[in-house]
Amino acid sequence: MILLYRSAAGRWPTFAVALSLVMSACGASIAPSRIGPPTSATPASPVTASPVTASPSSTRDEAWRIAIDTLISERERVHPNPYQGIDKATYLAAADDLATRIPNLNDEQALAGITRLAAMPGWKGREGHSGIFPFTPETGTHAYPLRFWRFSDGLTITAARAPYEALIGSQVTAIAGKPIDEVMALVEPMAPRDNPSNLLAYGPLYMRQAELLAGVGVIEHAGPAVFSVVNRDGVAHNVTVEPIAAADDVIWTNALPMVLPPRDVMWLHDSTEPVWWRFLEDSKTLYLQYNEVVATGSVANEILARVASSSTCATTAAATTTAMRGSSRPSRIRRSTGRGASSSSSAA
């Protein structure tokens, strides 16, 4: 993520930028390395980054260049394979180009540039946790209070904060007069991704940020933007949407702006539960939804225990099948599915 601090007058103070990186480090995160004052954020891992601090006399341009240098040095220090998706010389040339252009860029453009630079090694995938995420409460950025999902027929508004509730279900066709496909083509290079499916969620997440839209030239500056939409009745119209502070947006979205709101379908039920399952009697199917990926802890341990139990059942099934070999009568093997339910399979 990138942490942005502004003075009361809205101008950059001398320290200009605070940079913290979230990188893939064999499953670990790193603590923030900062340019500027410390924040209250608590590291999620004991792996720590070397602090890099701009001096009080640093100019705005120097602070941005230090942020770029920090991005590179921390990537090389923490990432087990920092250039697995890109040629190192190509990446460093892009960093040098951005640093050279900083005096001619405004702050929104510089933010978009460094966010794009952080995502570059992952453009081919396998880098969903390496990048800059400029939408946490400390960033000082702003988000449009809409949630989006890219369905096969277009980008759709799935949730909206007051007073924009009437937009729910509408398809977005343009922002500030620029066709939505062109907007996404400008935004997607800033988004980390593990695979194309991952990008379907992360692309709209970055598109919600007013500063990033201004940085890539979709809007003139971070502020109200005109969204062109087609509503559920097929009527096309324009709506001016006012962005809200990142801190307010996190509260509204519960820090999950890319998640679809709950609906009366299985795959949107209980999405905040780490893991749950249900046996569907009609189809004799065990439906399991795993919403939290962790290496250790109660959820992982419970799943591992059930996998071990299933393996025991599979061994029993194999032994039974061997014993029944040559018989025309199928053997019914009962397998435990949890929560009092069970499923059946035949071994012939």
C-alpha positions in Angstrom: 0.0 0.0 0.0 1.0 3.6 -0.3 0.4 6.0 2.6 -0.2 9.6 1.6 -0.1 12.5 4.0 -1.4 15.9 3.1 -1.2 19.2 5.0 -4.3 20.9 6.1 -4.1 23.1 3.0 -4.0 20.0 0.8 -0.4 20.4 -0.3 2.3 17.9 0.1 4.5 18.4 3.2 8.3 18.0 2.9 8.2 14.3 3.6 5.6 13.9 0.8 5.0 10.1 0.8 5.1 7.2 3.2 5.6 3.9 1.4 4.8 0.5 2.7 5.0 -2.6 0.6 3.0 -5.8 0.7 5.1 -8.6 -0.9 5.1 -12.3 -1.4 7.8 -13.6 0.9 7.1 -17.3 1.2 3.7 -16.5 2.6 4.8 -13.7 4.9 4.1 -10.0 4.8 6.6 -7.3 5.7 6.2 -4.4 8.0 5.9 -1.0 6.5 9.0 0.9 5.5 8.3 4.6 5.7 9.2 7.9 4.3 7.7 10.3 6.8 6.2 9.8 10.3 5.4 6.3 11.6 1.8 5.0 11.6 0.0 2.9 14.1 -0.2 -0.1 11.8 0.9 -3.4 13.4 3.0 -5.7 11.2 1.2 -9.0 10.4 4.5 -10.8 10.4 7.9 -10.7 12.3 9.6 -10.2 8.9 10.5 -6.5 9.0 11.5 -4.0 6.3 14.4 -1.7 6.7 13.1 1.8 7.3 14.0 4.4 4.7 13.3 8.0 5.8 13.4 11.2 3.8 15.1 14.0 5.6 13.1 17.1 6.7 14.8 19.0 3.9 13.8 16.6 1.2 11.8 18.2 -1.6 8.6 16.7 -3.0 10.5 15.3 -6.0 13.2 13.8 -3.9 10.6 12.1 -1.7 8.9 10.5 -4.6 12.3 9.3 -5.9 13.1 7.8 -2.5 9.8 6.0 -2.6 10.7 4.5 -6.0 14.1 3.4 -4.7 12.5 1.9 -1.6 10.1 -0.1 -3.8 13.0 -1.6 -5.7 15.3 -2.3 -2.7 12.5 -3.8 -0.6 11.3 -6.0 -3.5 14.9 -7.3 -3.9 15.4 -7.8 -0.2 12.1 -9.5 0.6 10.8 -11.3 -2.5 12.2 -14.8 -3.0 12.3 -14.2 -6.8 11.8 -10.5 -7.3 12.0 -10.6 -11.1 10.3 -13.9 -11.8 7.8 -12.2 -14.2 9.9 -9.5 -15.8 13.4 -8.9 -17.1 15.4 -7.0 -14.4 16.9 -4.5 -16.8 13.4 -3.8 -18.2 12.0 -3.2 -14.7 14.9 -0.9 -13.6 14.6 1.1 -16.8 10.9 1.7 -16.1 11.8 2.8 -12.6 14.4 5.2 -13.9 12.0 6.6 -16.4 9.4 7.2 -13.8 12.0 8.9 -11.5 13.1 11.1 -14.4 9.5 12.2 -15.1 8.5 13.0 -11.5 9.2 16.8 -11.8 6.6 16.9 -14.6 4.0 14.8 -12.9 1.4 15.9 -10.4 0.9 13.8 -7.2 -1.9 11.8 -8.7 0.2 10.9 -11.7 3.1 10.0 -9.5 0.9 7.8 -7.4 -0.5 6.0 -10.5 3.1 5.7 -11.8 4.5 4.0 -8.8 1.5 1.8 -8.3 1.9 0.6 -11.9 5.6 0.1 -11.3 4.9 -2.1 -8.3 2.5 -4.3 -10.3 4.7 -4.7 -13.4 6.5 -7.9 -12.3 3.1 -9.6 -11.9 1.5 -8.7 -15.3 2.0 -12.3 -16.3 0.4 -13.5 -13.0 1.6 -15.2 -9.8 2.0 -11.9 -8.0 -1.4 -11.2 -6.3 0.2 -10.2 -3.0 2.9 -7.9 -4.4 1.9 -4.4 -5.1 0.8 -1.0 -3.8 -2.7 -0.9 -2.3 -3.7 2.8 -2.0 -7.0 2.4 -0.3 -6.5 1.8 3.4 -7.7 4.3 6.0 -4.3 5.8 6.4 -3.8 6.6 2.7 -5.8 9.9 2.5 -7.1 8.7 -0.8 -10.8 8.7 -1.9 -13.0 6.0 -3.4 -16.3 6.2 -5.2 -18.9 4.5 -3.0 -19.9 1.9 -5.5 -19.1 -1.8 -5.7 -18.6 -3.4 -9.1 -18.5 -6.9 -10.6 -17.5 -7.8 -14.2 -20.1 -10.2 -15.5 -20.0 -11.6 -19.0 -22.3 -8.9 -20.3 -20.5 -5.9 -18.7 -19.3 -4.1 -15.6 -22.2 -3.9 -13.1 -22.8 -2.0 -9.9 -23.6 -4.5 -7.3 -23.9 -2.2 -4.2 -24.0 1.5 -3.7 -23.8 3.8 -0.6 -26.5 6.4 -0.1 -27.5 8.4 -2.0 -26.7 6.2 -5.0 -28.7 3.1 -4.2 -30.8 3.5 -7.4 -27.6 2.6 -9.4 -27.6 -1.0 -8.1 -27.9 -3.3 -11.0 -26.9 -0.7 -13.6 -24.1 -1.4 -16.1 -21.3 1.2 -16.3 -20.6 2.2 -19.9 -18.2 5.1 -19.4 -16.5 7.3 -16.8 -16.1 11.0 -17.6 -17.0 10.2 -21.2 -14.3 7.6 -21.7 -15.6 4.1 -22.6 -15.3 1.7 -19.8 -13.1 -0.7 -21.7 -10.6 2.1 -22.2 -10.8 3.0 -18.5 -10.1 -0.6 -17.5 -7.2 -0.8 -19.9 -5.6 2.2 -18.1 -6.4 0.9 -14.6 -5.5 -2.8 -14.9 -1.7 -2.3 -15.2 -1.8 -1.0 -11.6 -3.5 -4.0 -10.2 -1.6 -7.1 -8.8 -2.9 -10.5 -10.0 -2.2 -14.2 -9.7 -4.3 -15.0 -12.8 -6.9 -13.5 -15.2 -9.7 -14.4 -12.8 -8.0 -12.5 -10.0 -7.8 -9.5 -12.2 -11.5 -9.5 -12.7 -11.9 -8.6 -9.1 -8.8 -6.4 -8.6 -9.3 -4.3 -11.7 -12.6 -2.7 -10.6 -11.0 -2.3 -7.1 -8.4 0.1 -8.4 -10.9 1.7 -10.7 -12.8 2.9 -7.6 -10.0 5.2 -6.5 -10.4 8.8 -7.5 -6.6 9.6 -7.3 -5.8 6.7 -9.6 -8.4 7.7 -12.2 -6.9 11.2 -12.1 -3.4 9.8 -12.3 -4.1 7.9 -15.6 -6.1 10.8 -17.1 -9.6 9.5 -16.9 -10.7 12.5 -14.9 -8.9 15.9 -14.5 -8.4 15.7 -10.7 -9.5 13.5 -7.8 -13.1 14.5 -7.1 -16.7 14.0 -8.4 -16.8 11.9 -11.6 -19.6 11.4 -14.2 -20.6 7.7 -14.5 -22.5 6.8 -17.6 -24.8 3.8 -16.9 -27.6 1.8 -18.3 -30.1 0.9 -15.6 -32.1 -2.3 -15.1 -34.9 -0.9 -17.3 -32.5 -0.3 -20.2 -32.4 3.5 -19.8 -29.1 5.2 -20.3 -28.2 8.2 -18.1 -25.3 10.0 -16.4 -24.8 10.3 -12.7 -22.2 12.4 -10.9 -20.7 10.4 -8.0 -18.8 12.1 -5.2 -15.9 10.1 -3.7 -15.6 9.5 0.0 -12.5 9.2 2.2 -10.8 5.9 2.3 -11.4 5.6 6.0 -15.2 5.9 5.4 -15.1 3.5 2.5 -13.4 0.8 4.6 -16.2 1.1 7.1 -18.9 0.9 4.4 -17.4 -2.1 2.6 -16.2 -3.8 5.7 -12.7 -3.7 4.0 -14.0 -6.1 1.3 -14.9 -3.8 -1.6 -14.4 -6.6 -4.3 -16.9 -9.0 -2.7 -20.4 -9.4 -4.0 -23.2 -8.6 -1.5 -25.1 -11.6 0.0 -27.9 -13.1 -2.2 -30.1 -16.1 -2.0 -27.7 -18.4 -3.8 -25.3 -20.9 -2.2 -22.1 -19.3 -3.4 -23.0 -15.9 -1.9 -24.1 -17.3 1.5 -22.1 -16.8 4.7 -19.1 -15.3 2.9 -17.7 -14.0 6.2 -17.5 -17.6 7.6 -14.0 -19.0 7.2 -15.4 -22.4 6.1 -18.8 -24.0 6.1 -20.4 -27.0 4.3 -23.9 -28.4 3.6 -25.1 -31.7 2.4 -27.5 -31.4 -0.5 -29.9 -34.3 -0.1 -31.5 -34.1 -3.5 -28.3 -34.4 -5.5 -26.3 -36.3 -2.8 -23.7 -33.6 -3.0 -21.5 -32.1 -0.3 -21.2 -28.3 -0.9 -18.1 -26.8 0.9 -17.3 -23.1 0.9 -13.7 -22.1 2.0 -13.5 -18.3 2.4 -10.3 -17.9 4.3 -7.0 -19.2 3.1 -4.6 -19.7 6.0 -1.6 -22.0 6.5 -2.3 -22.7 10.1 -5.0 -22.3 12.7 -8.3 -23.8 13.6 -9.8 -23.7 10.1 -6.8 -25.2 8.4 -6.5 -27.9 11.1 -10.1 -28.8 10.8 -9.9 -29.2 7.1 -6.6 -31.2 7.4 -8.3 -33.5 9.9 -11.2 -34.1 7.6 -8.9 -34.8 4.7 -7.1 -37.3 6.9 -10.5 -38.9 7.8 -11.4 -39.0 4.1 -8.1 -40.7 3.3 -8.9 -43.4 5.8 -12.3 -43.8 4.2 -10.7 -44.0 0.8 -8.3 -46.7 2.0 -11.2 -48.7 3.4 -13.1 -48.3 0.1 -10.0 -49.5 -1.9 -9.7 -52.5 0.4 -13.4 -53.3 0.1 -13.2 -52.9 -3.7 -10.3 -55.4 -3.8 -12.2 -57.9 -1.7 -15.3 -57.6 -3.9 -13.4 -57.8 -7.2 -15.0 -60.4 -9.4 -18.5 -59.9 -7.8 -21.3 -58.3 -9.7 -22.8 -56.9 -6.5 -21.7 -53.3 -5.7 -20.5 -52.4 -2.3 -21.9 -49.3 -0.7 -19.3 -47.2 1.1 -20.5 -44.5 3.5 -18.3 -41.4 3.8 -18.7 -38.9 6.6 -19.4 -35.4 5.4 -19.6 -33.5 8.7 -22.5 -31.8 10.5 -24.3 -35.1 10.8 -24.6 -35.6 7.0 -23.2 -38.3 4.9 -22.8 -39.2 1.2 -22.8 -42.5 -0.6 -20.7 -43.9 -3.4 -20.5 -47.2 -5.1 -17.4 -49.3 -5.5 -17.8 -52.0 -8.1 
